[in-house]
Amino acid sequence: MHWVRADLAAPGIELYVTALDAEAVASGWQFRLQDTGAVVQNEDLAVGINGTYFESDSGWVRMSGDLARAGETTVAEHVVSHIGEHTYLLSFDDALNPCIETSKPPSATILDRTRWGIGAQAVWLVSGKIWEGAQRTPADSRTAVGIDQQKKLLFLAVFENASPRRALEVLARLGAVDGILLDGGDSTTMSLGKRATGVRPGVVTGGWRPVATHFGVRARALKDRSCD
């Protein structure tokens, strides 16, 4: 597994969610498939992971640029992709305060205050407890996201082979209080930005296929305030 913890209260921290593609929308879709590593590089992210489940107009092989549609609601800079009937929304307001909704679909009130959001089909980690029905058999790659709302912390984790329960157990052990699983399998990817220190930048796991949506963290360099 690979994981990253981000302090959302730290100066210079920003979030990223894939924005709607105007040409795709005009064609009745929402996004175009992109490689996670390319998104991290082009958007100057510190870290990026794959996002929601999706469908695309791809043929036998999914290719970057293929038209795609997200399975769950996403929000990028207050712009809502759509209202996913089965979406449980991980949302962040203008101050990056995190919240995972435990009811679906996201209400108009929630969406009005959401600057960034990424949807999931279930919330399996709530107040530090994992849903009893979470599968225990490892069978695939997993992408997990967790938060500690009180401490304003965000956790991103990817697993090469883990059960949903195991992924959430690890997420909780790392400090997450609430958590969700995003798209997994061949979609699971994490990539680190070019300024990563102590670890190799680039794709650290996955990257086997392009996906429709991405979620990530940008770390802006702080201005030097020292006096001459």
PyMOL CGO cylinders between C-alpha atoms (Angstrom):
from pymol import cmd
from pymol.cgo import CYLINDER

trace = [
    CYLINDER, 0.00, 0.00, 0.00, 0.90, 3.65, -0.36, 0.3, 1, 1, 1, 1, 1, 1,
    CYLINDER, 0.90, 3.65, -0.36, -0.67, 6.47, 1.62, 0.3, 1, 1, 1, 1, 1, 1,
    CYLINDER, -0.67, 6.47, 1.62, -0.53, 10.21, 2.08, 0.3, 1, 1, 1, 1, 1, 1,
    CYLINDER, -0.53, 10.21, 2.08, -1.83, 12.41, 4.90, 0.3, 1, 1, 1, 1, 1, 1,
    CYLINDER, -1.83, 12.41, 4.90, -2.59, 16.06, 4.21, 0.3, 1, 1, 1, 1, 1, 1,
    CYLINDER, -2.59, 16.06, 4.21, -3.18, 18.72, 6.84, 0.3, 1, 1, 1, 1, 1, 1,
    CYLINDER, -3.18, 18.72, 6.84, -5.95, 20.80, 5.29, 0.3, 1, 1, 1, 1, 1, 1,
    CYLINDER, -5.95, 20.80, 5.29, -5.24, 23.63, 7.73, 0.3, 1, 1, 1, 1, 1, 1,
    CYLINDER, -5.24, 23.63, 7.73, -1.64, 24.04, 6.54, 0.3, 1, 1, 1, 1, 1, 1,
    CYLINDER, -1.64, 24.04, 6.54, -0.84, 27.17, 4.48, 0.3, 1, 1, 1, 1, 1, 1,
    CYLINDER, -0.84, 27.17, 4.48, -0.61, 26.58, 0.75, 0.3, 1, 1, 1, 1, 1, 1,
    CYLINDER, -0.61, 26.58, 0.75, -2.74, 23.42, 0.67, 0.3, 1, 1, 1, 1, 1, 1,
    CYLINDER, -2.74, 23.42, 0.67, -5.35, 23.25, -2.09, 0.3, 1, 1, 1, 1, 1, 1,
    CYLINDER, -5.35, 23.25, -2.09, -7.56, 20.47, -3.45, 0.3, 1, 1, 1, 1, 1, 1,
    CYLINDER, -7.56, 20.47, -3.45, -8.24, 19.30, -6.97, 0.3, 1, 1, 1, 1, 1, 1,
    CYLINDER, -8.24, 19.30, -6.97, -11.19, 17.48, -8.55, 0.3, 1, 1, 1, 1, 1, 1,
    CYLINDER, -11.19, 17.48, -8.55, -11.50, 16.96, -12.30, 0.3, 1, 1, 1, 1, 1, 1,
    CYLINDER, -11.50, 16.96, -12.30, -13.62, 19.69, -13.89, 0.3, 1, 1, 1, 1, 1, 1,
    CYLINDER, -13.62, 19.69, -13.89, -16.29, 19.06, -16.50, 0.3, 1, 1, 1, 1, 1, 1,
    CYLINDER, -16.29, 19.06, -16.50, -15.01, 19.07, -20.06, 0.3, 1, 1, 1, 1, 1, 1,
    CYLINDER, -15.01, 19.07, -20.06, -17.06, 21.51, -22.15, 0.3, 1, 1, 1, 1, 1, 1,
    CYLINDER, -17.06, 21.51, -22.15, -16.73, 19.52, -25.40, 0.3, 1, 1, 1, 1, 1, 1,
    CYLINDER, -16.73, 19.52, -25.40, -17.64, 16.30, -23.62, 0.3, 1, 1, 1, 1, 1, 1,
    CYLINDER, -17.64, 16.30, -23.62, -20.72, 17.94, -22.08, 0.3, 1, 1, 1, 1, 1, 1,
    CYLINDER, -20.72, 17.94, -22.08, -21.77, 19.24, -25.50, 0.3, 1, 1, 1, 1, 1, 1,
    CYLINDER, -21.77, 19.24, -25.50, -21.60, 15.64, -26.74, 0.3, 1, 1, 1, 1, 1, 1,
    CYLINDER, -21.60, 15.64, -26.74, -23.80, 14.34, -23.93, 0.3, 1, 1, 1, 1, 1, 1,
    CYLINDER, -23.80, 14.34, -23.93, -20.91, 13.16, -21.74, 0.3, 1, 1, 1, 1, 1, 1,
    CYLINDER, -20.91, 13.16, -21.74, -19.00, 14.85, -18.89, 0.3, 1, 1, 1, 1, 1, 1,
    CYLINDER, -19.00, 14.85, -18.89, -15.27, 14.14, -19.01, 0.3, 1, 1, 1, 1, 1, 1,
    CYLINDER, -15.27, 14.14, -19.01, -12.44, 12.76, -21.11, 0.3, 1, 1, 1, 1, 1, 1,
    CYLINDER, -12.44, 12.76, -21.11, -10.32, 9.89, -19.86, 0.3, 1, 1, 1, 1, 1, 1,
    CYLINDER, -10.32, 9.89, -19.86, -6.90, 10.94, -18.55, 0.3, 1, 1, 1, 1, 1, 1,
    CYLINDER, -6.90, 10.94, -18.55, -3.88, 9.22, -17.05, 0.3, 1, 1, 1, 1, 1, 1,
    CYLINDER, -3.88, 9.22, -17.05, -3.48, 10.05, -13.37, 0.3, 1, 1, 1, 1, 1, 1,
    CYLINDER, -3.48, 10.05, -13.37, 0.24, 10.70, -13.76, 0.3, 1, 1, 1, 1, 1, 1,
    CYLINDER, 0.24, 10.70, -13.76, -0.42, 13.21, -16.53, 0.3, 1, 1, 1, 1, 1, 1,
    CYLINDER, -0.42, 13.21, -16.53, -3.06, 14.99, -14.42, 0.3, 1, 1, 1, 1, 1, 1,
    CYLINDER, -3.06, 14.99, -14.42, -0.67, 15.27, -11.47, 0.3, 1, 1, 1, 1, 1, 1,
    CYLINDER, -0.67, 15.27, -11.47, 2.00, 16.73, -13.73, 0.3, 1, 1, 1, 1, 1, 1,
    CYLINDER, 2.00, 16.73, -13.73, -0.26, 19.09, -15.70, 0.3, 1, 1, 1, 1, 1, 1,
    CYLINDER, -0.26, 19.09, -15.70, -2.10, 20.39, -12.62, 0.3, 1, 1, 1, 1, 1, 1,
    CYLINDER, -2.10, 20.39, -12.62, 1.09, 20.62, -10.53, 0.3, 1, 1, 1, 1, 1, 1,
    CYLINDER, 1.09, 20.62, -10.53, -0.33, 18.39, -7.79, 0.3, 1, 1, 1, 1, 1, 1,
    CYLINDER, -0.33, 18.39, -7.79, 1.61, 16.99, -4.86, 0.3, 1, 1, 1, 1, 1, 1,
    CYLINDER, 1.61, 16.99, -4.86, -0.42, 13.78, -5.08, 0.3, 1, 1, 1, 1, 1, 1,
    CYLINDER, -0.42, 13.78, -5.08, -3.32, 12.50, -7.13, 0.3, 1, 1, 1, 1, 1, 1,
    CYLINDER, -3.32, 12.50, -7.13, -5.48, 9.39, -7.12, 0.3, 1, 1, 1, 1, 1, 1,
    CYLINDER, -5.48, 9.39, -7.12, -8.24, 8.02, -9.33, 0.3, 1, 1, 1, 1, 1, 1,
    CYLINDER, -8.24, 8.02, -9.33, -11.79, 9.07, -8.53, 0.3, 1, 1, 1, 1, 1, 1,
    CYLINDER, -11.79, 9.07, -8.53, -15.30, 7.76, -9.10, 0.3, 1, 1, 1, 1, 1, 1,
    CYLINDER, -15.30, 7.76, -9.10, -16.64, 4.78, -10.98, 0.3, 1, 1, 1, 1, 1, 1,
    CYLINDER, -16.64, 4.78, -10.98, -17.28, 5.71, -14.61, 0.3, 1, 1, 1, 1, 1, 1,
    CYLINDER, -17.28, 5.71, -14.61, -18.41, 4.63, -18.05, 0.3, 1, 1, 1, 1, 1, 1,
    CYLINDER, -18.41, 4.63, -18.05, -16.86, 5.65, -21.35, 0.3, 1, 1, 1, 1, 1, 1,
    CYLINDER, -16.86, 5.65, -21.35, -17.34, 5.40, -25.10, 0.3, 1, 1, 1, 1, 1, 1,
    CYLINDER, -17.34, 5.40, -25.10, -14.12, 3.40, -25.38, 0.3, 1, 1, 1, 1, 1, 1,
    CYLINDER, -14.12, 3.40, -25.38, -13.81, 0.33, -27.52, 0.3, 1, 1, 1, 1, 1, 1,
    CYLINDER, -13.81, 0.33, -27.52, -11.85, -2.73, -26.43, 0.3, 1, 1, 1, 1, 1, 1,
    CYLINDER, -11.85, -2.73, -26.43, -9.11, -0.56, -24.94, 0.3, 1, 1, 1, 1, 1, 1,
    CYLINDER, -9.11, -0.56, -24.94, -9.68, 2.61, -22.92, 0.3, 1, 1, 1, 1, 1, 1,
    CYLINDER, -9.68, 2.61, -22.92, -7.60, 5.46, -24.31, 0.3, 1, 1, 1, 1, 1, 1,
    CYLINDER, -7.60, 5.46, -24.31, -6.83, 8.94, -23.02, 0.3, 1, 1, 1, 1, 1, 1,
    CYLINDER, -6.83, 8.94, -23.02, -9.28, 11.38, -24.59, 0.3, 1, 1, 1, 1, 1, 1,
    CYLINDER, -9.28, 11.38, -24.59, -12.21, 8.96, -24.74, 0.3, 1, 1, 1, 1, 1, 1,
    CYLINDER, -12.21, 8.96, -24.74, -15.51, 10.48, -23.68, 0.3, 1, 1, 1, 1, 1, 1,
    CYLINDER, -15.51, 10.48, -23.68, -16.65, 9.47, -20.19, 0.3, 1, 1, 1, 1, 1, 1,
    CYLINDER, -16.65, 9.47, -20.19, -19.33, 9.92, -17.55, 0.3, 1, 1, 1, 1, 1, 1,
    CYLINDER, -19.33, 9.92, -17.55, -18.92, 9.67, -13.76, 0.3, 1, 1, 1, 1, 1, 1,
    CYLINDER, -18.92, 9.67, -13.76, -21.01, 7.20, -11.84, 0.3, 1, 1, 1, 1, 1, 1,
    CYLINDER, -21.01, 7.20, -11.84, -21.21, 9.45, -8.78, 0.3, 1, 1, 1, 1, 1, 1,
    CYLINDER, -21.21, 9.45, -8.78, -21.47, 13.17, -8.16, 0.3, 1, 1, 1, 1, 1, 1,
    CYLINDER, -21.47, 13.17, -8.16, -18.33, 15.30, -8.31, 0.3, 1, 1, 1, 1, 1, 1,
    CYLINDER, -18.33, 15.30, -8.31, -17.87, 18.98, -7.52, 0.3, 1, 1, 1, 1, 1, 1,
    CYLINDER, -17.87, 18.98, -7.52, -15.02, 21.14, -8.85, 0.3, 1, 1, 1, 1, 1, 1,
    CYLINDER, -15.02, 21.14, -8.85, -14.83, 24.80, -7.84, 0.3, 1, 1, 1, 1, 1, 1,
    CYLINDER, -14.83, 24.80, -7.84, -18.54, 24.74, -6.88, 0.3, 1, 1, 1, 1, 1, 1,
    CYLINDER, -18.54, 24.74, -6.88, -19.58, 23.26, -10.25, 0.3, 1, 1, 1, 1, 1, 1,
    CYLINDER, -19.58, 23.26, -10.25, -21.65, 20.08, -9.76, 0.3, 1, 1, 1, 1, 1, 1,
    CYLINDER, -21.65, 20.08, -9.76, -21.30, 17.32, -12.37, 0.3, 1, 1, 1, 1, 1, 1,
    CYLINDER, -21.30, 17.32, -12.37, -24.77, 15.85, -11.76, 0.3, 1, 1, 1, 1, 1, 1,
    CYLINDER, -24.77, 15.85, -11.76, -26.88, 14.51, -8.90, 0.3, 1, 1, 1, 1, 1, 1,
    CYLINDER, -26.88, 14.51, -8.90, -26.01, 10.85, -8.51, 0.3, 1, 1, 1, 1, 1, 1,
    CYLINDER, -26.01, 10.85, -8.51, -28.95, 9.02, -6.94, 0.3, 1, 1, 1, 1, 1, 1,
    CYLINDER, -28.95, 9.02, -6.94, -26.66, 6.63, -5.05, 0.3, 1, 1, 1, 1, 1, 1,
    CYLINDER, -26.66, 6.63, -5.05, -23.90, 9.13, -4.19, 0.3, 1, 1, 1, 1, 1, 1,
    CYLINDER, -23.90, 9.13, -4.19, -22.52, 9.56, -0.70, 0.3, 1, 1, 1, 1, 1, 1,
    CYLINDER, -22.52, 9.56, -0.70, -20.49, 12.77, -1.02, 0.3, 1, 1, 1, 1, 1, 1,
    CYLINDER, -20.49, 12.77, -1.02, -17.11, 13.58, 0.48, 0.3, 1, 1, 1, 1, 1, 1,
    CYLINDER, -17.11, 13.58, 0.48, -17.27, 17.37, 0.48, 0.3, 1, 1, 1, 1, 1, 1,
    CYLINDER, -17.27, 17.37, 0.48, -15.02, 20.31, 1.28, 0.3, 1, 1, 1, 1, 1, 1,
    CYLINDER, -15.02, 20.31, 1.28, -16.18, 23.90, 1.73, 0.3, 1, 1, 1, 1, 1, 1,
    CYLINDER, -16.18, 23.90, 1.73, -14.25, 27.06, 0.84, 0.3, 1, 1, 1, 1, 1, 1,
    CYLINDER, -14.25, 27.06, 0.84, -12.16, 26.70, 4.01, 0.3, 1, 1, 1, 1, 1, 1,
    CYLINDER, -12.16, 26.70, 4.01, -11.43, 23.03, 3.14, 0.3, 1, 1, 1, 1, 1, 1,
    CYLINDER, -11.43, 23.03, 3.14, -13.44, 21.75, 6.09, 0.3, 1, 1, 1, 1, 1, 1,
    CYLINDER, -13.44, 21.75, 6.09, -14.10, 18.07, 5.23, 0.3, 1, 1, 1, 1, 1, 1,
    CYLINDER, -14.10, 18.07, 5.23, -17.34, 16.15, 5.66, 0.3, 1, 1, 1, 1, 1, 1,
    CYLINDER, -17.34, 16.15, 5.66, -18.61, 12.75, 4.51, 0.3, 1, 1, 1, 1, 1, 1,
    CYLINDER, -18.61, 12.75, 4.51, -22.38, 12.64, 4.12, 0.3, 1, 1, 1, 1, 1, 1,
    CYLINDER, -22.38, 12.64, 4.12, -24.05, 9.50, 5.46, 0.3, 1, 1, 1, 1, 1, 1,
    CYLINDER, -24.05, 9.50, 5.46, -27.25, 9.98, 3.45, 0.3, 1, 1, 1, 1, 1, 1,
    CYLINDER, -27.25, 9.98, 3.45, -27.84, 10.00, -0.29, 0.3, 1, 1, 1, 1, 1, 1,
    CYLINDER, -27.84, 10.00, -0.29, -28.11, 11.72, -2.66, 0.3, 1, 1, 1, 1, 1, 1,
    CYLINDER, -28.11, 11.72, -2.66, -26.37, 14.98, -1.66, 0.3, 1, 1, 1, 1, 1, 1,
    CYLINDER, -26.37, 14.98, -1.66, -28.90, 17.69, -0.87, 0.3, 1, 1, 1, 1, 1, 1,
    CYLINDER, -28.90, 17.69, -0.87, -29.04, 21.13, -2.44, 0.3, 1, 1, 1, 1, 1, 1,
    CYLINDER, -29.04, 21.13, -2.44, -27.91, 22.62, 0.88, 0.3, 1, 1, 1, 1, 1, 1,
    CYLINDER, -27.91, 22.62, 0.88, -24.81, 20.41, 0.95, 0.3, 1, 1, 1, 1, 1, 1,
    CYLINDER, -24.81, 20.41, 0.95, -23.99, 21.10, -2.69, 0.3, 1, 1, 1, 1, 1, 1,
    CYLINDER, -23.99, 21.10, -2.69, -24.39, 24.85, -2.23, 0.3, 1, 1, 1, 1, 1, 1,
    CYLINDER, -24.39, 24.85, -2.23, -21.58, 24.92, 0.32, 0.3, 1, 1, 1, 1, 1, 1,
    CYLINDER, -21.58, 24.92, 0.32, -19.32, 22.40, -1.43, 0.3, 1, 1, 1, 1, 1, 1,
    CYLINDER, -19.32, 22.40, -1.43, -16.34, 23.75, -3.32, 0.3, 1, 1, 1, 1, 1, 1,
    CYLINDER, -16.34, 23.75, -3.32, -14.75, 20.34, -3.90, 0.3, 1, 1, 1, 1, 1, 1,
    CYLINDER, -14.75, 20.34, -3.90, -16.49, 16.98, -3.76, 0.3, 1, 1, 1, 1, 1, 1,
    CYLINDER, -16.49, 16.98, -3.76, -16.02, 13.38, -4.78, 0.3, 1, 1, 1, 1, 1, 1,
    CYLINDER, -16.02, 13.38, -4.78, -18.74, 10.74, -4.53, 0.3, 1, 1, 1, 1, 1, 1,
    CYLINDER, -18.74, 10.74, -4.53, -18.75, 7.11, -3.44, 0.3, 1, 1, 1, 1, 1, 1,
    CYLINDER, -18.75, 7.11, -3.44, -21.36, 4.35, -3.43, 0.3, 1, 1, 1, 1, 1, 1,
    CYLINDER, -21.36, 4.35, -3.43, -21.10, 3.65, 0.30, 0.3, 1, 1, 1, 1, 1, 1,
    CYLINDER, -21.10, 3.65, 0.30, -19.66, 5.00, 3.54, 0.3, 1, 1, 1, 1, 1, 1,
    CYLINDER, -19.66, 5.00, 3.54, -18.09, 2.03, 5.28, 0.3, 1, 1, 1, 1, 1, 1,
    CYLINDER, -18.09, 2.03, 5.28, -16.04, 3.85, 7.94, 0.3, 1, 1, 1, 1, 1, 1,
    CYLINDER, -16.04, 3.85, 7.94, -18.12, 6.06, 10.23, 0.3, 1, 1, 1, 1, 1, 1,
    CYLINDER, -18.12, 6.06, 10.23, -16.94, 7.53, 13.54, 0.3, 1, 1, 1, 1, 1, 1,
    CYLINDER, -16.94, 7.53, 13.54, -14.05, 5.06, 13.62, 0.3, 1, 1, 1, 1, 1, 1,
    CYLINDER, -14.05, 5.06, 13.62, -16.24, 1.98, 13.10, 0.3, 1, 1, 1, 1, 1, 1,
    CYLINDER, -16.24, 1.98, 13.10, -16.30, -0.18, 9.98, 0.3, 1, 1, 1, 1, 1, 1,
    CYLINDER, -16.30, -0.18, 9.98, -19.60, -1.45, 8.61, 0.3, 1, 1, 1, 1, 1, 1,
    CYLINDER, -19.60, -1.45, 8.61, -20.04, -5.10, 9.60, 0.3, 1, 1, 1, 1, 1, 1,
    CYLINDER, -20.04, -5.10, 9.60, -20.99, -6.07, 6.06, 0.3, 1, 1, 1, 1, 1, 1,
    CYLINDER, -20.99, -6.07, 6.06, -17.68, -4.90, 4.56, 0.3, 1, 1, 1, 1, 1, 1,
    CYLINDER, -17.68, -4.90, 4.56, -16.17, -7.72, 2.52, 0.3, 1, 1, 1, 1, 1, 1,
    CYLINDER, -16.17, -7.72, 2.52, -13.22, -9.48, 4.16, 0.3, 1, 1, 1, 1, 1, 1,
    CYLINDER, -13.22, -9.48, 4.16, -11.77, -11.43, 1.21, 0.3, 1, 1, 1, 1, 1, 1,
    CYLINDER, -11.77, -11.43, 1.21, -8.88, -9.73, -0.61, 0.3, 1, 1, 1, 1, 1, 1,
    CYLINDER, -8.88, -9.73, -0.61, -9.61, -9.78, -4.31, 0.3, 1, 1, 1, 1, 1, 1,
    CYLINDER, -9.61, -9.78, -4.31, -8.54, -6.55, -5.98, 0.3, 1, 1, 1, 1, 1, 1,
    CYLINDER, -8.54, -6.55, -5.98, -6.77, -3.21, -5.84, 0.3, 1, 1, 1, 1, 1, 1,
    CYLINDER, -6.77, -3.21, -5.84, -8.46, -0.53, -3.73, 0.3, 1, 1, 1, 1, 1, 1,
    CYLINDER, -8.46, -0.53, -3.73, -8.52, 3.25, -3.52, 0.3, 1, 1, 1, 1, 1, 1,
    CYLINDER, -8.52, 3.25, -3.52, -9.59, 4.67, -0.15, 0.3, 1, 1, 1, 1, 1, 1,
    CYLINDER, -9.59, 4.67, -0.15, -10.08, 8.19, 1.18, 0.3, 1, 1, 1, 1, 1, 1,
    CYLINDER, -10.08, 8.19, 1.18, -10.53, 9.12, 4.82, 0.3, 1, 1, 1, 1, 1, 1,
    CYLINDER, -10.53, 9.12, 4.82, -10.88, 12.23, 6.93, 0.3, 1, 1, 1, 1, 1, 1,
    CYLINDER, -10.88, 12.23, 6.93, -10.62, 13.40, 10.50, 0.3, 1, 1, 1, 1, 1, 1,
    CYLINDER, -10.62, 13.40, 10.50, -13.13, 16.21, 10.47, 0.3, 1, 1, 1, 1, 1, 1,
    CYLINDER, -13.13, 16.21, 10.47, -12.12, 17.65, 13.85, 0.3, 1, 1, 1, 1, 1, 1,
    CYLINDER, -12.12, 17.65, 13.85, -8.38, 17.70, 13.12, 0.3, 1, 1, 1, 1, 1, 1,
    CYLINDER, -8.38, 17.70, 13.12, -8.98, 18.72, 9.50, 0.3, 1, 1, 1, 1, 1, 1,
    CYLINDER, -8.98, 18.72, 9.50, -6.89, 15.86, 8.10, 0.3, 1, 1, 1, 1, 1, 1,
    CYLINDER, -6.89, 15.86, 8.10, -7.24, 14.07, 4.76, 0.3, 1, 1, 1, 1, 1, 1,
    CYLINDER, -7.24, 14.07, 4.76, -5.95, 10.55, 4.08, 0.3, 1, 1, 1, 1, 1, 1,
    CYLINDER, -5.95, 10.55, 4.08, -5.40, 9.07, 0.61, 0.3, 1, 1, 1, 1, 1, 1,
    CYLINDER, -5.40, 9.07, 0.61, -4.47, 5.39, 0.34, 0.3, 1, 1, 1, 1, 1, 1,
    CYLINDER, -4.47, 5.39, 0.34, -4.11, 2.82, -2.43, 0.3, 1, 1, 1, 1, 1, 1,
    CYLINDER, -4.11, 2.82, -2.43, -3.74, -0.94, -2.03, 0.3, 1, 1, 1, 1, 1, 1,
    CYLINDER, -3.74, -0.94, -2.03, -2.48, -3.46, -4.57, 0.3, 1, 1, 1, 1, 1, 1,
    CYLINDER, -2.48, -3.46, -4.57, -4.56, -6.33, -3.15, 0.3, 1, 1, 1, 1, 1, 1,
    CYLINDER, -4.56, -6.33, -3.15, -6.90, -5.88, -0.21, 0.3, 1, 1, 1, 1, 1, 1,
    CYLINDER, -6.90, -5.88, -0.21, -10.45, -6.51, 0.89, 0.3, 1, 1, 1, 1, 1, 1,
    CYLINDER, -10.45, -6.51, 0.89, -12.68, -3.49, 1.50, 0.3, 1, 1, 1, 1, 1, 1,
    CYLINDER, -12.68, -3.49, 1.50, -12.56, -4.23, 5.22, 0.3, 1, 1, 1, 1, 1, 1,
    CYLINDER, -12.56, -4.23, 5.22, -8.78, -4.46, 5.29, 0.3, 1, 1, 1, 1, 1, 1,
    CYLINDER, -8.78, -4.46, 5.29, -8.38, -1.20, 3.39, 0.3, 1, 1, 1, 1, 1, 1,
    CYLINDER, -8.38, -1.20, 3.39, -10.67, 0.60, 5.82, 0.3, 1, 1, 1, 1, 1, 1,
    CYLINDER, -10.67, 0.60, 5.82, -9.01, -0.99, 8.86, 0.3, 1, 1, 1, 1, 1, 1,
    CYLINDER, -9.01, -0.99, 8.86, -5.67, 0.39, 7.70, 0.3, 1, 1, 1, 1, 1, 1,
    CYLINDER, -5.67, 0.39, 7.70, -7.23, 3.77, 6.97, 0.3, 1, 1, 1, 1, 1, 1,
    CYLINDER, -7.23, 3.77, 6.97, -8.65, 3.90, 10.49, 0.3, 1, 1, 1, 1, 1, 1,
    CYLINDER, -8.65, 3.90, 10.49, -5.33, 2.85, 12.01, 0.3, 1, 1, 1, 1, 1, 1,
    CYLINDER, -5.33, 2.85, 12.01, -3.64, 5.70, 10.19, 0.3, 1, 1, 1, 1, 1, 1,
    CYLINDER, -3.64, 5.70, 10.19, -6.01, 8.14, 11.88, 0.3, 1, 1, 1, 1, 1, 1,
    CYLINDER, -6.01, 8.14, 11.88, -9.08, 8.42, 9.65, 0.3, 1, 1, 1, 1, 1, 1,
    CYLINDER, -9.08, 8.42, 9.65, -12.39, 8.69, 11.48, 0.3, 1, 1, 1, 1, 1, 1,
    CYLINDER, -12.39, 8.69, 11.48, -14.67, 8.46, 8.45, 0.3, 1, 1, 1, 1, 1, 1,
    CYLINDER, -14.67, 8.46, 8.45, -13.86, 6.92, 5.09, 0.3, 1, 1, 1, 1, 1, 1,
    CYLINDER, -13.86, 6.92, 5.09, -15.00, 5.78, 1.68, 0.3, 1, 1, 1, 1, 1, 1,
    CYLINDER, -15.00, 5.78, 1.68, -13.77, 3.58, -1.16, 0.3, 1, 1, 1, 1, 1, 1,
    CYLINDER, -13.77, 3.58, -1.16, -13.51, 5.00, -4.68, 0.3, 1, 1, 1, 1, 1, 1,
    CYLINDER, -13.51, 5.00, -4.68, -13.17, 3.06, -7.93, 0.3, 1, 1, 1, 1, 1, 1,
    CYLINDER, -13.17, 3.06, -7.93, -10.74, 0.16, -7.64, 0.3, 1, 1, 1, 1, 1, 1,
    CYLINDER, -10.74, 0.16, -7.64, -9.30, -2.65, -9.71, 0.3, 1, 1, 1, 1, 1, 1,
    CYLINDER, -9.30, -2.65, -9.71, -7.43, -1.46, -12.80, 0.3, 1, 1, 1, 1, 1, 1,
    CYLINDER, -7.43, -1.46, -12.80, -8.51, 2.12, -12.00, 0.3, 1, 1, 1, 1, 1, 1,
    CYLINDER, -8.51, 2.12, -12.00, -6.59, 2.27, -8.70, 0.3, 1, 1, 1, 1, 1, 1,
    CYLINDER, -6.59, 2.27, -8.70, -3.69, 4.69, -9.12, 0.3, 1, 1, 1, 1, 1, 1,
    CYLINDER, -3.69, 4.69, -9.12, -1.59, 7.05, -7.04, 0.3, 1, 1, 1, 1, 1, 1,
    CYLINDER, -1.59, 7.05, -7.04, 0.94, 9.45, -8.49, 0.3, 1, 1, 1, 1, 1, 1,
    CYLINDER, 0.94, 9.45, -8.49, 3.26, 11.86, -6.69, 0.3, 1, 1, 1, 1, 1, 1,
    CYLINDER, 3.26, 11.86, -6.69, 4.29, 15.28, -7.95, 0.3, 1, 1, 1, 1, 1, 1,
    CYLINDER, 4.29, 15.28, -7.95, 7.70, 16.24, -9.26, 0.3, 1, 1, 1, 1, 1, 1,
    CYLINDER, 7.70, 16.24, -9.26, 8.71, 18.00, -6.04, 0.3, 1, 1, 1, 1, 1, 1,
    CYLINDER, 8.71, 18.00, -6.04, 8.29, 14.92, -3.86, 0.3, 1, 1, 1, 1, 1, 1,
    CYLINDER, 8.29, 14.92, -3.86, 11.17, 14.51, -1.41, 0.3, 1, 1, 1, 1, 1, 1,
    CYLINDER, 11.17, 14.51, -1.41, 12.37, 11.28, 0.16, 0.3, 1, 1, 1, 1, 1, 1,
    CYLINDER, 12.37, 11.28, 0.16, 10.35, 9.21, -2.34, 0.3, 1, 1, 1, 1, 1, 1,
    CYLINDER, 10.35, 9.21, -2.34, 10.42, 8.74, -6.09, 0.3, 1, 1, 1, 1, 1, 1,
    CYLINDER, 10.42, 8.74, -6.09, 7.99, 11.08, -7.92, 0.3, 1, 1, 1, 1, 1, 1,
    CYLINDER, 7.99, 11.08, -7.92, 5.61, 9.75, -10.54, 0.3, 1, 1, 1, 1, 1, 1,
    CYLINDER, 5.61, 9.75, -10.54, 3.19, 6.82, -10.47, 0.3, 1, 1, 1, 1, 1, 1,
    CYLINDER, 3.19, 6.82, -10.47, 3.79, 4.70, -7.36, 0.3, 1, 1, 1, 1, 1, 1,
    CYLINDER, 3.79, 4.70, -7.36, 1.09, 2.12, -8.08, 0.3, 1, 1, 1, 1, 1, 1,
    CYLINDER, 1.09, 2.12, -8.08, -1.44, 1.43, -10.82, 0.3, 1, 1, 1, 1, 1, 1,
    CYLINDER, -1.44, 1.43, -10.82, -1.56, 3.63, -13.87, 0.3, 1, 1, 1, 1, 1, 1,
    CYLINDER, -1.56, 3.63, -13.87, -2.79, 0.78, -16.05, 0.3, 1, 1, 1, 1, 1, 1,
    CYLINDER, -2.79, 0.78, -16.05, -5.59, 2.73, -17.63, 0.3, 1, 1, 1, 1, 1, 1,
    CYLINDER, -5.59, 2.73, -17.63, -6.86, 6.31, -17.89, 0.3, 1, 1, 1, 1, 1, 1,
    CYLINDER, -6.86, 6.31, -17.89, -9.89, 7.24, -15.80, 0.3, 1, 1, 1, 1, 1, 1,
    CYLINDER, -9.89, 7.24, -15.80, -12.63, 9.87, -15.90, 0.3, 1, 1, 1, 1, 1, 1,
    CYLINDER, -12.63, 9.87, -15.90, -12.14, 11.72, -12.62, 0.3, 1, 1, 1, 1, 1, 1,
    CYLINDER, -12.14, 11.72, -12.62, -9.26, 12.40, -10.27, 0.3, 1, 1, 1, 1, 1, 1,
    CYLINDER, -9.26, 12.40, -10.27, -8.88, 13.69, -6.73, 0.3, 1, 1, 1, 1, 1, 1,
    CYLINDER, -8.88, 13.69, -6.73, -5.71, 15.30, -5.46, 0.3, 1, 1, 1, 1, 1, 1,
    CYLINDER, -5.71, 15.30, -5.46, -3.83, 17.75, -3.29, 0.3, 1, 1, 1, 1, 1, 1,
    CYLINDER, -3.83, 17.75, -3.29, -1.79, 20.73, -4.45, 0.3, 1, 1, 1, 1, 1, 1,
    CYLINDER, -1.79, 20.73, -4.45, 0.87, 22.28, -2.17, 0.3, 1, 1, 1, 1, 1, 1,
    CYLINDER, 0.87, 22.28, -2.17, 1.60, 25.87, -3.13, 0.3, 1, 1, 1, 1, 1, 1,
    CYLINDER, 1.60, 25.87, -3.13, 5.03, 27.28, -2.24, 0.3, 1, 1, 1, 1, 1, 1,
    CYLINDER, 5.03, 27.28, -2.24, 4.73, 29.98, 0.42, 0.3, 1, 1, 1, 1, 1, 1,
    CYLINDER, 4.73, 29.98, 0.42, 6.05, 33.45, -0.34, 0.3, 1, 1, 1, 1, 1, 1,
    CYLINDER, 6.05, 33.45, -0.34, 9.21, 34.46, 1.47, 0.3, 1, 1, 1, 1, 1, 1,
    CYLINDER, 9.21, 34.46, 1.47, 8.18, 37.04, 4.07, 0.3, 1, 1, 1, 1, 1, 1,
    CYLINDER, 8.18, 37.04, 4.07, 11.66, 37.65, 5.45, 0.3, 1, 1, 1, 1, 1, 1,
    CYLINDER, 11.66, 37.65, 5.45, 12.85, 41.24, 5.69, 0.3, 1, 1, 1, 1, 1, 1,
    CYLINDER, 12.85, 41.24, 5.69, 15.94, 42.58, 3.89, 0.3, 1, 1, 1, 1, 1, 1,
]
cmd.load_cgo(trace, "trace")
